[in-house]
Amino acid sequence: MELKEYLVGDVRDSVRYIEKMSRGGLSKLPPLIITCAITGGLHGKEANPNLPEAPEEQVREAYDAYNAGASMVHIHRRNPENPMQMSWKWEEFAEINTMVRAKCPDLIINNTCLGGRMLNEETGTIGDRMLASIPAKPEVASLDIHCFCEDMPMKARKAPLFGRDEDAILKFHYSISPDTAKYVAQLMDEQGIKPEFEMFDIADVKYLNRLAKDGTAKTPYWVSMLFNGNGTIPTPDMMLAATRALPDNSLLNVIGIGAAQFPMLAMAMILGHHVRVGLEDNVFYAPRELAQGNGQMVERVVRLARELGRPIATPEQARKMMGLGAPRAY
């Protein structure tokens, strides 16, 4: 298997892009890596009853996404005692990773990590670093290199759901320092985990540039950038800005939130980047039409890529592009 010119520094080269486009359209661009974010850590079945919360549901949804064409699954393990909350126990992440690997032998397993700290305005306190998934040794883990404060409206979880009886506002106030970003990236490296540098705004590239300059981050850099929702504004200009600003040895994974999901993913496909889809990012398949599951969302992005002529990456190809080894055993 041979892969050529698949890094950001390659796909943003106008001369080479024109040569590829004029001779083969999107068929000459690198294979499209599809990630499926099956659950998320905030909304749950109150937003869409098809969103998986229990481990068995998560495994089924990961398997459906894998069969539909996803090369990687992004997992937030939920707290079994209160499924509206994310688990902070590494043993529970290890359990779900083992279950997913048993069903999906070569799927890339990606766990949420965050890495930074939560701020509590009322008490004036700051929490511990959020590192729960690292001892579970996922192959990839998200490291959110961004500081933001959001007041998020959360729906009540009506019976038989439980955990939040009334509508509420979640004060999600998150912060990460450059030193913490470096510490977490080094910790991941020691465990053989590839950091997924999650950017919510173009200015977050400063974190990545620091980590690249001092050698903490290892190439190729796997960068995910959010558009819409808690991310940056969903416009072609912002995606082009990210394309220009990232280090040459990067792979850009585009995350579209809510109604902007598929328009942003289509732009990413055309520009030679990669995409994330799934119920964490959008619980709707169409306006006022809830998605039936994660497999349906992956099927849609695969169909769109094929209509545009962009090849789909196999897990083996995705591993090669990302610099990952053989599938990790659990």
N, C-alpha and C positions, 0 to 999 in steps of 0.2 A: 504494500500500500504506500503510495507516494502522495504527499501533501506539499504544495508549494504556495508561497505568498498568501498566508492566511492571517498574519498579524495585522494590528491596526496600522502600523507603519507601511504595510504593503497595500492594504485595501484603500488607504487614503491617497495613494500615489495616483494622480489624475491620469498620467500617461498610460500606466499599466491598467487602470480601471477602464479607460476608454478602449484599449486594445481588447480586453476581455469582453466588455459589453458589446462592442461592434461585431465581434466574431461569434459570440455564443450567448449573448444575453447574460442572465444570472447563472447559467449552467457552468460557467468558468469560474465562478466565485467559490470560496471554500465551503465545504459541507456545513449545513446549518446545525449547530448544537441546540437542542431543545431541552430546556429544564422545565419540570413541572413542580410548582409550589402547591402541594396538595391541601394544606390545612391553614397555615398561618398561626399567629399567636394571639390574635385579638378577637375578631368576630368568629362566631361558631354557627351551630345549627339554627340559632335564632335568625340568622341572615339568610341561610339556605339549608334546608334539612338534608341536602345531599352532601354537605361538607363533612368530611370524616373527622371524628374526634377520638373514638376508641381505637386502640392499636390494631384490632382486626380490620376495622374500616380503613385505616390508613394503609395497611398492607394491600388490601384489595384495590384501593384507588391508585397506589403506586404501581401495582401490577397492570392495571388497566392503562395507565399512562405509558408504561414501558412497552406494552404490546402495541400501543397506538403510534409509537415512534419517539418517545422521550429517551434521551441518553442519560439524564440526571434527574434525581428527585430531591427536592428541598423539603426537609421535615422539621416541623415544630411538634415535639412530643407534648401532648396535653397532660395535665395533672389528673390522674385517675380518680382522685377524690373530689375534684371540682373541674370538670372538663372545659369551663370557660377560661381557665388559666393555663398558661404554659408550664410544663414541668421544669423544675430547676435541679432535678436529680440525674446525674450522669448515668446511673444504672438503668433508668427508664429509657434514656436515649439509646444505650447499648442494646436494650431489649428490642426496641423497634428496629434498629439497624440489623440485628440478627434475623428478625422475622422477614424484613424486606429482602435481605440477601438470599434467604432460602427460596424465595419466589422468583427473584430477578438476579440471575447469576453474574451478570456483567454490568448492571446498572450502576452509575456513579452515585454514591450515597453522600448527600450534602445535608448537614445539620445546621440549624440556626445557632449562633453563638452571641452575637452583638459585640461583646467585648468591653463596652463602656459602662457607665454607671447611670442610675436613675436619680434624679433630684426630687426632693419633696419640699415644695415651697412652704407648706404649712408648718412643718417642723424645722425647716432650715437645715436638713440633713442630706447627705449623699450616700447612696448605697454602695455595696461591694461591686467589684468588677463582675460582669455577667459572663461566666465561663463554663456553664454547666455541661455543655456537650463535649468539651475537649477531651476529658478522660475516656469518653466513649469511642474516640478515634474514628470519626467519620473521615471519608476520603477528602472532602471539601467542607469548609465551615465558613459561614458568613461573619465578616468583621465590618461593622458599620462605622465607617470613617466620616462621621458627620455629627454635628451638634444641632439639636432642634427641640422646640417646645410646641406641642400640639394638644389641644383640648378636643378629644374625640368622642362624639356621641355614640353610645352603645345601647342597643335595644335590650329590653327585658327578655329574660329566658323563661317563657311560660311552660307550665307543666305539659308533658313529663320532663322537660328540661329543668335544670336548677342551677343555682350559682349567682343569679342576679334577678331579683324579683321585680325591679322597676327600671325604667329607662335611666341611664346615668351618663355622666361625663367622665371619661378616663383622661386624667392629666398625664400625658406621656411626655415627660421632660427628661431628655437624654443628653448625656455629654460624654465626650471622649477626648483626652488630651493626646498630643503627639507622643509623649512618653508611654502612655498606656497602649496606644496603637502599636508602637514598636514592641512593647512587652508581649502583647497578645500574639502578634505575628511571629515572634521568636518562639513562644510557647507552642504554637501550632506547628512550626517547623520541627521542633524537637519531637513532636508526636507523629510526624509524617503526614500532617494535614495541610492541604493547600488552602490558603486564605482566599475567600471570595470577598474582595474589597467592594463593599456596598456604598455607592455614592448617591446622595439625594439631591445634590446640586453641583454645578460645574466647579465651584470653588473648592470642593472636596478633593480635587486632584492634588492639592497641596500636600495632603497627607501621603498619598501614593508617591509623589515625587520625592518626599523626604525618605520614605522607606526604600525607594529604589536607589537613591543616591548613596545611602550608607550601606547598601547591600543586604538589608534586612529582608526585603521582599525578593523572592526568587522568580526569575522569568520562566515561562511567560506569565505575565500578571493576568489574573482572571478578575475582571472588573464588571460589576453589575450596577447599572444606573437606573433609578426610578424616574418615571415621567408621569405626572399627574398625582393626585392624592397627596401624600406627604412628600412627594418628590418634586422635581423641578417642573417648570411649565412644559406641557406636551406640544412642542412645536418642532418643525424640521430644523429651525435655526439652532435650537438647544442640542439636538442630536449631532448636528454638524460641528457645533462647538466642542462637544465631548470627543468627537472623532479627531479633531485637530489638536486637542489639548493633552490627550493621554500619551504616555510614553510609547515609543515605537513598539516595544516588545509586549504589547497588551492584546488581550482579546476582550471585546466589549459585548456584554450580555445586556440586552434591553428589557426592562420591566415596565410594562404599561399598566396603569392602575385604572380600574373602573371602565367607563365608557371609552376611554382613550386607549384601551389595551390593544385591540387589533390594528387600529390605524398606526400606532407606534411600532408594533411588531412588523407590519408591512414595510414601513420605512427602514427598519433595521435590516430586514432581508435584502432590500434593494442596495443598501450601502455595504453589504458584506459582513454585517455583524450577526450576533446570535440572539436568541430570544428565550424569555421565560413566560410561561402561561400557567394557569391554574386558579383554583378557588380561593387561594390566599389573596390574589390580586384583583379578582373580579368574580362575583357570585352570579352574574347575569350572562346569559348567552346572547341575548338581544334585549332591546328595551322592554322592561316589564316581563321578561321571560327568564326564569331562573335556569341556570345550567343544570343539566342532569348529572354531571360528574366531571372529574378531571380528564377521564379518557375522551369525553366529547370535546373538551377544549383542545387537547393535543391533536385529535383528529382534524379539527378545523385548521390549526396552524400548519399541519402537514399538508392538508389539501391546498391551502393558500400557497405554500411554498412550491408545491408541485405545479400549480397553475402558473406561477411566475417563472418556473424553470430552475429554482434553486435546489440543489441536491440536499438530502437529509443525512446528517452524520449518524453513523452507527456508534454504539458505545465505544467500540475499539478506536474509531477515528477521533471521537471526542477525547478519549484518554490521550491519544498521541498529540493532539493539538494543545491540550492543557498541560502536558508534561506529567501525566499521572502514570503509575505503573499498572500492573495487573490488578484485577478486582481484589479488594481487601476481604479476607475471610473474617468472619465473626463467630 
